[in-house]
């Protein structure tokens, strides 16, 4: 599929390559280069640079070692770099609507088709002055991973009392409001050391990437069911986006749309391979009973929606898009 799309883009832009100077965008990524998600973004970059030869190219300046992961969204807003690949949760203070992606139970392909991504793009442009180019690596959810066997109460519900639980902006509302956990906020780059030293003994993380990060050296249990969805996206400084030629914008958007589909399909296979490798290494799976599982998932979703609505209501734009976001990103 990707070669057909890239070939078509090359064919339609070949005649324009001499008409314009080549557009160049600088980019950074939130996570280390070794992580599967970063590798996916770098594949996207390669696709753009192939399809856009002579028209548009992306120059990657590095990851969190170049600009801190939580500073990257502001760096794009301010034009320090042109593009960043990052979770929406890293700029949740400016755009709480990203929780629609966090709680989504559909893929980027479906959200692109139903107008969800167009709405998210519109909100990004209005609130942050950035273009939301694409929702990459969707269709991967989160699990809670623990060092020791998790405790369950008499009704089969998860009991996190006593756990030193690493949190972050993606799932803190769920962990604190429903599970009643005391969380320790840590960036991804500090979790290995925190696990090694016993600062934390449990964390939420996506279905894939645990092996890349080597956290499986300390974590021995995966709790099912999984919850949420990755909210990884690529944003571009809006002034920079508007300065690009029509041909450059078309290439970037077309390749992004193709990568939304390709990355979702590819990472599903990676998840299966990771689970098989973890199982072979002795990872144990604890599955909540049906009633407890249903309550667990419902609480994850509702607590995060409540957070989104509350934060939206506090913004000058209000919470007028709340119902529409749920309609577009969550299928009941």
N, C-alpha and C positions, 0 to 999 in steps of 0.2 A: 504493500500500500504506500509506504513512505517514498519508495523510488518513483512510483507513478506520479505522486504529488510533486516531488522535487523536480522530476523531469518536466512536468507541465509548467511549473513555475519558471524553470530555466528557459523553456521555449518561449514563454510569453514575455520574458524580460530581456532576452538576448539582444534585441534590437535597441534597447534603451541604455545599455551599459556604457555607451560612449557619449550619451547625451547629458549625463549628470556625473558630478563627482561622487565617489563612493561614500555613502553614509557610514559612520562608525559609532557604535554604542559601547560604552564601558559597562562592565557588569561585575557583581560580586554575588556570592552564594552564602547562605546562612550557616551551612554545616561543613565539616571537614570534607576534603576531596574523596576520602576513602569510603564515605557513606553512600549507600545505594541511591538515595534521593539526589545527592549531588551528582552522581554519575548520570542520572537521568537528565538533569539539567544540562550537563555538559554534552550529552547526546543531542539535546535540542539545539545548543549552540552550534555544534558541528553541522546539523541539518540546515540551519539558517545560513551558515557560512558557505555551504555547498550550493544551496539554492540561490543565494544572493551574491554569488561571485561577481565582483565588479559593480554591484549595486549597493549592498549593505553588508556589514560584518559586525560581529560582536567580539570585543576584546575582553576576556575574563581577567580581572585583576586579583582574584583570589577569594578566600572565604573569610571566616571570623578572625584569622590572623592578620588580615588586611584592614578590615573594619569590624568592630565588635558586632556580634549577631543582632543584638538589640538596638544598635545604633544604625544598622543598615537601612531600615525604612526611612528614617529621617535624612540619611545621606542621599537617598534618591529624591525625596521631596525637595531638598535644598540644591540638587544638581551636582553634588560632589561626585556621584557616579550616576550613570543613566538608567541602569537596570539592576534589579535585585530579585533573586529567587529565594523566597522565605515563607514561613507559615504566616497566615493572616493574624494569628494569635500574637505575633511579635509586635503588632501595632494596634492591638485591641483597644487601647485607650483612645485612639483617633477614629477607629472604625469598628464599633462593637457588632456591626452587621456581619462580620466574618463568622460569628457563631452559627449563622445559617449553614455555612459549609461544614463546620465542626459537627453539627448534629445531623447532617444530611444522610439520607439512606439511598441516594441515587448517585450515578457517576457524572463526571464532567460532561460526557457526551450527551447525556439526557438533559443536564442543566443548560448546556449550550443550545440544544434544540428547543427547549421550552421557554427560553428568554431569561433564565435565571442568571446566567453569566453576563448578559447584557445589562441587567439591573445592577449587579454587583459592580460592573465597570462604571456605570453611571454614578453610583454612590462614591466609588473611589475618586473619580474625577472631581465631583462636587466637594467632598470632604477633605481630600488629601492632595489634590492637584497631581494625581498620577493616573496613568492608563493601566487598567487591569487587563493584561494581555491574555492570560490563560491560567486555568486551574489544572496543574499537572499532578500526576501520580495519585489520582483519586481512586476510590474503590478499595482502599486499605484502611482497616479500622484499628483500634487500640485494644490492648489487654492490660490488665494489672499483673505485674511480675513480682514475685517475692523470693527472698532468700530461704525462708522457713515455710513449712506447711501452713497455709492460711487457716485461721479459726472461723468456725461457723457457729451461729447461735442455735437455740433449740428449734427454730423454724427454718433453719438452713440458710439464713441470711449471712452475708459476709460480716465478720467482726474484725475491725481494724485497730481495736484498742491495743496500745503498746507498740504498734508499728511506727517505725521512723520512715515516713513516706515522702519520697521526693515528689514535689509538685511543680507545676508550671501553669501558665495562663490558659492552656487548652482545657485542662480538666479540674482545676482547683474548685470551681463552683460545685461540681459533682462530689469531689472528694470531701469537701468541708461541709456542704449543706446537707447531703444525704448520708454519706458514710461517717460523718462526724470526725474526720481525720484531722490531725495536726500536721500540716505539711511543711516541708523545708524546700523553699524555692531554690533551684539550682539550674544553671544553663547546662545544655547537653555536654559541653566540653569538660565539665567538672564532675559528672556523675560517676565515671569510672573510679576516680580517686576517692569519692565519697563512699562508694560501695566497698572499695578496698579497705578503707579506714573504719568502716562501720558507722559512718555518719548517717547513712540511710540504709535500709534493708528491704526496700520495696520501691517500685516506680511504675508509673504508667508509661507505656511506649507502644509504638505501632507494631503490627504483626511481623514486620520485617525490619532488619537493621540491627537487631540485638547482637548478632554474631559479628557484624562489621565493627561495632563499638566495643566488642569483647565483654559486654556486661554479663554474658552467659557464664563467665568465670565465677560469678558470685550469685546469680539468680537461678533458682532451681525449680520454681513452680510458675505455671501460667494459669491464670484464672479465666474461665469461660463463663458467660459469653463475652465476646468483644463488644466494644461500644465506640460510638463516634466515627468520624472519617478524617483522614488527613486533609489539611486546608492549605496545602502548599501551592503557591502561585507565583507568577512573575509579573512584576509591576515596573513601569517605565515612567520616568519624569515626564509630565504632560507637556511642558514646553519643548523638551527634546522630541517627544513623539510628534508634536505638531510641526516641528521644523524638518522632519524627514520628507523625502519625496513620496509621492503616491505609490511608486513602485516599491520603495523600501517598506512602507507600512503594509502593503498588500502581502509581501513576502513574509514579513514577521507574523502577521495575523494568520495567514494560511498555514504556515509551518506550525504555529502554536496550536491551532485547531487540530491538525493532524497528530501532533504530539500528545494532546489530551487523550485521544483514543488509544494511541500506541502505548503510552506509558501505563495507562490503566490496565490494559491487557497483559503487558509484560510483567508488571509487578505482581499481578495475581499468580503467575507462575513462580516468581521468586519467593513469594509467601509460602507456597506449597513446598518448595525446596528447603527453605529455612526451617519450617516446622519439622520436616523429615530429619534434617540434620540435628536439630535440637532434641527431638525424640530419641534419636540414636545415641546421643551423648548423655541421656538420662534425665532430660527435662520431664517433669511430671505435670499433668494437666488436672486441675480441679474444676469440675463443671457444676455450677449451681443448679439446684433442683428447679423444675419449671416455674413454680410460683415465685421463688426467690429471684430467679433469672429475669422474669418479667418485671418485677418491681425494681430490680437493679437497672435494667435498660430504660424503663420509664422515668426513673429518677435522674439518670444521666442526661436524658433529653430535656426534661422539664426544668431541671435546675439551671441548665445552660440557656434555655429559652428565656427563663425569668431574668437571668443576668443580662442577656441581650436587650430585652425590652426595657429594663430599668435604666441601663446605660444609654440606650437610644433616646429615652424620654428626657434625659438630662442634657442632650445636645441641642443646639439651636434648630436643627432640622426636625427634631422630634421623632416619634416612633411610628409615623404614618406608613412606613414600608414594612412594618413588622408582620402583619398577616400575609402580605404578598410574598415575603421571603419564605415564610413557612410553607406556603402553598407551592412555591416553585422548587424548593430544595428538600421537602420531606413528603414522601408518599405514604398515606395512611392505608 
